[in-house]
Amino acid sequence: MLFLIGTLRAAATLGGGISKKTGEVVPTRPVLQVETLDNRGLVQMTTITVPDVTAYQGKVGQEVKIPVRAWATGVPVNFVYEPVQAA
């Protein structure tokens, strides 16, 4: 299991409403912004979509450990939320 560990900077729900261009319904998207350090010690902000932000809203400013899957599409590594599976 891979975890993204860092300081939680935001837990919010984005989107929602109607697209002005297409008229389509835009669903809401619960996201977290996590601040981590890269291999040079520089700050990196990762925005990751999660099923629900409720469990994280009281943890802004604290270190969090988020289960993820990772993949690379070129140079950067991308993360997606991965629910923890019982052993």
Rosetta constraint file for C-alpha pairs under 8 A:
AtomPair CA 1 CA 67 HARMONIC 7.12 0.50
AtomPair CA 1 CA 68 HARMONIC 7.70 0.50
AtomPair CA 1 CA 84 HARMONIC 7.93 0.50
AtomPair CA 2 CA 67 HARMONIC 6.01 0.50
AtomPair CA 2 CA 68 HARMONIC 5.70 0.50
AtomPair CA 2 CA 69 HARMONIC 6.52 0.50
AtomPair CA 2 CA 70 HARMONIC 7.94 0.50
AtomPair CA 3 CA 65 HARMONIC 5.99 0.50
AtomPair CA 3 CA 66 HARMONIC 5.29 0.50
AtomPair CA 3 CA 67 HARMONIC 4.50 0.50
AtomPair CA 3 CA 68 HARMONIC 5.54 0.50
AtomPair CA 4 CA 64 HARMONIC 7.97 0.50
AtomPair CA 4 CA 65 HARMONIC 5.72 0.50
AtomPair CA 4 CA 66 HARMONIC 5.10 0.50
AtomPair CA 4 CA 67 HARMONIC 6.41 0.50
AtomPair CA 4 CA 68 HARMONIC 6.49 0.50
AtomPair CA 5 CA 34 HARMONIC 7.92 0.50
AtomPair CA 5 CA 36 HARMONIC 7.13 0.50
AtomPair CA 5 CA 63 HARMONIC 6.91 0.50
AtomPair CA 5 CA 64 HARMONIC 5.64 0.50
AtomPair CA 5 CA 65 HARMONIC 4.52 0.50
AtomPair CA 5 CA 66 HARMONIC 6.41 0.50
AtomPair CA 6 CA 34 HARMONIC 5.75 0.50
AtomPair CA 6 CA 35 HARMONIC 5.41 0.50
AtomPair CA 6 CA 36 HARMONIC 4.85 0.50
AtomPair CA 6 CA 37 HARMONIC 7.98 0.50
AtomPair CA 6 CA 63 HARMONIC 5.24 0.50
AtomPair CA 6 CA 64 HARMONIC 5.71 0.50
AtomPair CA 6 CA 65 HARMONIC 6.95 0.50
AtomPair CA 7 CA 34 HARMONIC 5.52 0.50
AtomPair CA 7 CA 35 HARMONIC 5.07 0.50
AtomPair CA 7 CA 36 HARMONIC 6.68 0.50
AtomPair CA 7 CA 60 HARMONIC 7.60 0.50
AtomPair CA 7 CA 61 HARMONIC 5.90 0.50
AtomPair CA 7 CA 62 HARMONIC 5.37 0.50
AtomPair CA 7 CA 63 HARMONIC 4.30 0.50
AtomPair CA 7 CA 64 HARMONIC 6.12 0.50
AtomPair CA 8 CA 32 HARMONIC 7.21 0.50
AtomPair CA 8 CA 33 HARMONIC 6.09 0.50
AtomPair CA 8 CA 34 HARMONIC 4.59 0.50
AtomPair CA 8 CA 35 HARMONIC 6.34 0.50
AtomPair CA 8 CA 59 HARMONIC 6.76 0.50
AtomPair CA 8 CA 60 HARMONIC 4.98 0.50
AtomPair CA 8 CA 61 HARMONIC 5.38 0.50
AtomPair CA 8 CA 62 HARMONIC 5.78 0.50
AtomPair CA 8 CA 63 HARMONIC 6.10 0.50
AtomPair CA 8 CA 64 HARMONIC 6.23 0.50
AtomPair CA 9 CA 32 HARMONIC 7.61 0.50
AtomPair CA 9 CA 33 HARMONIC 5.46 0.50
AtomPair CA 9 CA 34 HARMONIC 5.68 0.50
AtomPair CA 9 CA 35 HARMONIC 6.59 0.50
AtomPair CA 9 CA 60 HARMONIC 5.40 0.50
AtomPair CA 9 CA 61 HARMONIC 5.74 0.50
AtomPair CA 10 CA 32 HARMONIC 5.60 0.50
AtomPair CA 10 CA 33 HARMONIC 5.05 0.50
AtomPair CA 10 CA 34 HARMONIC 7.30 0.50
AtomPair CA 10 CA 57 HARMONIC 7.82 0.50
AtomPair CA 10 CA 60 HARMONIC 6.00 0.50
AtomPair CA 11 CA 30 HARMONIC 7.54 0.50
AtomPair CA 11 CA 31 HARMONIC 5.96 0.50
AtomPair CA 11 CA 32 HARMONIC 4.59 0.50
AtomPair CA 11 CA 33 HARMONIC 6.61 0.50
AtomPair CA 11 CA 53 HARMONIC 5.83 0.50
AtomPair CA 11 CA 56 HARMONIC 6.41 0.50
AtomPair CA 11 CA 57 HARMONIC 5.58 0.50
AtomPair CA 11 CA 60 HARMONIC 7.19 0.50
AtomPair CA 12 CA 30 HARMONIC 5.84 0.50
AtomPair CA 12 CA 31 HARMONIC 5.55 0.50
AtomPair CA 12 CA 32 HARMONIC 6.52 0.50
AtomPair CA 12 CA 53 HARMONIC 6.63 0.50
AtomPair CA 12 CA 57 HARMONIC 7.96 0.50
AtomPair CA 13 CA 28 HARMONIC 6.28 0.50
AtomPair CA 13 CA 29 HARMONIC 5.38 0.50
AtomPair CA 13 CA 30 HARMONIC 4.18 0.50
AtomPair CA 13 CA 31 HARMONIC 6.00 0.50
AtomPair CA 13 CA 53 HARMONIC 7.53 0.50
AtomPair CA 14 CA 28 HARMONIC 5.51 0.50
AtomPair CA 14 CA 29 HARMONIC 5.06 0.50
AtomPair CA 14 CA 30 HARMONIC 6.22 0.50
AtomPair CA 14 CA 31 HARMONIC 7.17 0.50
AtomPair CA 15 CA 26 HARMONIC 6.34 0.50
AtomPair CA 15 CA 27 HARMONIC 6.20 0.50
AtomPair CA 15 CA 28 HARMONIC 4.60 0.50
AtomPair CA 15 CA 29 HARMONIC 6.11 0.50
AtomPair CA 16 CA 25 HARMONIC 7.24 0.50
AtomPair CA 16 CA 26 HARMONIC 4.87 0.50
AtomPair CA 16 CA 27 HARMONIC 4.76 0.50
AtomPair CA 16 CA 28 HARMONIC 4.44 0.50
AtomPair CA 16 CA 29 HARMONIC 7.77 0.50
AtomPair CA 17 CA 25 HARMONIC 5.89 0.50
AtomPair CA 17 CA 26 HARMONIC 5.35 0.50
AtomPair CA 17 CA 27 HARMONIC 7.08 0.50
AtomPair CA 18 CA 23 HARMONIC 5.69 0.50
AtomPair CA 18 CA 24 HARMONIC 5.60 0.50
AtomPair CA 18 CA 25 HARMONIC 4.57 0.50
AtomPair CA 18 CA 26 HARMONIC 5.57 0.50
AtomPair CA 19 CA 23 HARMONIC 4.86 0.50
AtomPair CA 19 CA 24 HARMONIC 5.31 0.50
AtomPair CA 19 CA 25 HARMONIC 6.32 0.50
AtomPair CA 19 CA 26 HARMONIC 6.33 0.50
AtomPair CA 29 CA 49 HARMONIC 6.77 0.50
AtomPair CA 29 CA 50 HARMONIC 7.99 0.50
AtomPair CA 30 CA 49 HARMONIC 5.74 0.50
AtomPair CA 30 CA 50 HARMONIC 5.73 0.50
AtomPair CA 30 CA 51 HARMONIC 6.54 0.50
AtomPair CA 30 CA 52 HARMONIC 5.77 0.50
AtomPair CA 30 CA 53 HARMONIC 5.89 0.50
AtomPair CA 31 CA 47 HARMONIC 6.58 0.50
AtomPair CA 31 CA 48 HARMONIC 5.45 0.50
AtomPair CA 31 CA 49 HARMONIC 4.29 0.50
AtomPair CA 31 CA 50 HARMONIC 5.67 0.50
AtomPair CA 31 CA 52 HARMONIC 7.96 0.50
AtomPair CA 31 CA 53 HARMONIC 6.83 0.50
AtomPair CA 32 CA 47 HARMONIC 5.62 0.50
AtomPair CA 32 CA 48 HARMONIC 5.36 0.50
AtomPair CA 32 CA 49 HARMONIC 6.43 0.50
AtomPair CA 32 CA 50 HARMONIC 7.12 0.50
AtomPair CA 32 CA 53 HARMONIC 7.27 0.50
AtomPair CA 33 CA 45 HARMONIC 6.52 0.50
AtomPair CA 33 CA 46 HARMONIC 5.55 0.50
AtomPair CA 33 CA 47 HARMONIC 4.40 0.50
AtomPair CA 33 CA 48 HARMONIC 6.48 0.50
AtomPair CA 34 CA 45 HARMONIC 5.70 0.50
AtomPair CA 34 CA 46 HARMONIC 5.21 0.50
AtomPair CA 34 CA 47 HARMONIC 6.43 0.50
AtomPair CA 34 CA 48 HARMONIC 7.94 0.50
AtomPair CA 35 CA 43 HARMONIC 6.60 0.50
AtomPair CA 35 CA 44 HARMONIC 5.69 0.50
AtomPair CA 35 CA 45 HARMONIC 4.58 0.50
AtomPair CA 35 CA 46 HARMONIC 6.38 0.50
AtomPair CA 36 CA 43 HARMONIC 5.80 0.50
AtomPair CA 36 CA 44 HARMONIC 5.24 0.50
AtomPair CA 36 CA 45 HARMONIC 6.34 0.50
AtomPair CA 36 CA 46 HARMONIC 7.59 0.50
AtomPair CA 37 CA 41 HARMONIC 5.21 0.50
AtomPair CA 37 CA 42 HARMONIC 5.29 0.50
AtomPair CA 37 CA 43 HARMONIC 4.64 0.50
AtomPair CA 37 CA 44 HARMONIC 5.66 0.50
AtomPair CA 38 CA 42 HARMONIC 5.45 0.50
AtomPair CA 38 CA 43 HARMONIC 6.45 0.50
AtomPair CA 38 CA 44 HARMONIC 6.40 0.50
AtomPair CA 48 CA 79 HARMONIC 6.85 0.50
AtomPair CA 48 CA 80 HARMONIC 6.33 0.50
AtomPair CA 48 CA 81 HARMONIC 7.01 0.50
AtomPair CA 49 CA 80 HARMONIC 6.87 0.50
AtomPair CA 49 CA 81 HARMONIC 6.65 0.50
AtomPair CA 50 CA 80 HARMONIC 7.96 0.50
AtomPair CA 50 CA 81 HARMONIC 5.74 0.50
AtomPair CA 53 CA 57 HARMONIC 6.16 0.50
AtomPair CA 56 CA 60 HARMONIC 7.16 0.50
AtomPair CA 59 CA 63 HARMONIC 7.71 0.50
AtomPair CA 59 CA 64 HARMONIC 7.62 0.50
AtomPair CA 66 CA 81 HARMONIC 7.25 0.50
AtomPair CA 67 CA 81 HARMONIC 5.97 0.50
AtomPair CA 67 CA 82 HARMONIC 5.26 0.50
AtomPair CA 67 CA 83 HARMONIC 6.29 0.50
AtomPair CA 67 CA 84 HARMONIC 6.47 0.50
AtomPair CA 68 CA 79 HARMONIC 6.00 0.50
AtomPair CA 68 CA 80 HARMONIC 5.30 0.50
AtomPair CA 68 CA 81 HARMONIC 4.43 0.50
AtomPair CA 68 CA 82 HARMONIC 4.51 0.50
AtomPair CA 68 CA 83 HARMONIC 7.59 0.50
AtomPair CA 69 CA 79 HARMONIC 5.65 0.50
AtomPair CA 69 CA 80 HARMONIC 5.34 0.50
AtomPair CA 69 CA 81 HARMONIC 6.41 0.50
AtomPair CA 69 CA 82 HARMONIC 5.82 0.50
AtomPair CA 70 CA 77 HARMONIC 6.54 0.50
AtomPair CA 70 CA 78 HARMONIC 5.49 0.50
AtomPair CA 70 CA 79 HARMONIC 4.51 0.50
AtomPair CA 70 CA 80 HARMONIC 6.48 0.50
AtomPair CA 71 CA 77 HARMONIC 5.63 0.50
AtomPair CA 71 CA 78 HARMONIC 5.30 0.50
AtomPair CA 71 CA 79 HARMONIC 6.63 0.50
AtomPair CA 72 CA 76 HARMONIC 5.88 0.50
AtomPair CA 72 CA 77 HARMONIC 4.40 0.50
AtomPair CA 72 CA 78 HARMONIC 5.81 0.50
AtomPair CA 73 CA 77 HARMONIC 7.02 0.50
AtomPair CA 73 CA 78 HARMONIC 7.54 0.50
